Amino acid sequence: MNLNRLAGVVLVVVGVLVGVLAVAWVFTNSDLEVPARILGLALALIVLVAPLVGAGVYLLAFGGQQAREQVEAARQRKLLNMVQTRGQVRLDDVALELQLPRDQIKNLVYDLVGLGVFSGYVKWDEGVLYSSDAQHLRQLQKCPNCGGEITLSGKGVASCRFCGTEFFLS
């Protein structure tokens, strides 16, 4: 659990406890009349409880978003390490290790290319992802797979228009 989520839980619990104590004090204090009790409850809820619980809920939501981003970054690092250490990796193996469907793996690859940390190419039809030196890929004019013409198809992405192999330049 990250610190934001922990702080959020603590704030919500403290807010609820303050609210319970305020309600208990207002209703057990026999010196207070009904208008004073209503005013005391309103002030306790508006001034003390609402800000604490509100801040706690915000931190819980923010911490949840951070946790999701950390999971995504860990998956990206794992995929990048797999490809760079092995030189080539089958997409089926990546899917098993990361426990993700092929579409999400494809998105991870494109995210890594967009971040400029991965260069290589992929043969989607064969299901193999290759790591390659970016300088070598920039010099390619013909596809090493089929000999076809390579065309730029996006930022940092080139593809063979004949076999569909995509090259990622970082």
ChimeraX attribute file (.defattr): number of C-alpha atoms within 10 A of each C-alpha:
attribute: neighborCount
match mode: 1-to-1
recipient: residues
	/A:1	8
	/A:2	11
	/A:3	11
	/A:4	19
	/A:5	22
	/A:6	14
	/A:7	17
	/A:8	23
	/A:9	18
	/A:10	16
	/A:11	22
	/A:12	23
	/A:13	15
	/A:14	17
	/A:15	22
	/A:16	18
	/A:17	13
	/A:18	17
	/A:19	19
	/A:20	15
	/A:21	13
	/A:22	20
	/A:23	17
	/A:24	12
	/A:25	14
	/A:26	21
	/A:27	17
	/A:28	10
	/A:29	10
	/A:30	9
	/A:31	9
	/A:32	13
	/A:33	11
	/A:34	10
	/A:35	9
	/A:36	12
	/A:37	18
	/A:38	14
	/A:39	12
	/A:40	18
	/A:41	19
	/A:42	15
	/A:43	13
	/A:44	19
	/A:45	20
	/A:46	12
	/A:47	11
	/A:48	17
	/A:49	22
	/A:50	16
	/A:51	15
	/A:52	21
	/A:53	21
	/A:54	15
	/A:55	17
	/A:56	24
	/A:57	18
	/A:58	15
	/A:59	21
	/A:60	23
	/A:61	15
	/A:62	14
	/A:63	20
	/A:64	16
	/A:65	12
	/A:66	15
	/A:67	16
	/A:68	11
	/A:69	12
	/A:70	12
	/A:71	11
	/A:72	13
	/A:73	14
	/A:74	13
	/A:75	18
	/A:76	19
	/A:77	14
	/A:78	15
	/A:79	20
	/A:80	18
	/A:81	12
	/A:82	18
	/A:83	20
	/A:84	17
	/A:85	10
	/A:86	10
	/A:87	13
	/A:88	17
	/A:89	19
	/A:90	16
	/A:91	20
	/A:92	16
	/A:93	13
	/A:94	20
	/A:95	16
	/A:96	11
	/A:97	13
	/A:98	16
	/A:99	13
	/A:100	13
	/A:101	13
	/A:102	15
	/A:103	10
	/A:104	13
	/A:105	20
	/A:106	13
	/A:107	12
	/A:108	19
	/A:109	22
	/A:110	16
	/A:111	14
	/A:112	19
	/A:113	20
	/A:114	16
	/A:115	11
	/A:116	13
	/A:117	13
	/A:118	23
	/A:119	25
	/A:120	24
	/A:121	22
	/A:122	23
	/A:123	17
	/A:124	15
	/A:125	9
	/A:126	10
	/A:127	13
	/A:128	18
	/A:129	23
	/A:130	18
	/A:131	21
	/A:132	19
	/A:133	12
	/A:134	15
	/A:135	11
	/A:136	11
	/A:137	18
	/A:138	15
	/A:139	8
	/A:140	12
	/A:141	13
	/A:142	13
	/A:143	21
	/A:144	12
	/A:145	12
	/A:146	12
	/A:147	12
	/A:148	17
	/A:149	15
	/A:150	20
	/A:151	16
	/A:152	13
	/A:153	13
	/A:154	9
	/A:155	11
	/A:156	18
	/A:157	19
	/A:158	20
	/A:159	21
	/A:160	22
	/A:161	15
	/A:162	13
	/A:163	16
	/A:164	18
	/A:165	23
	/A:166	22
	/A:167	30
	/A:168	28
	/A:169	23
	/A:170	20
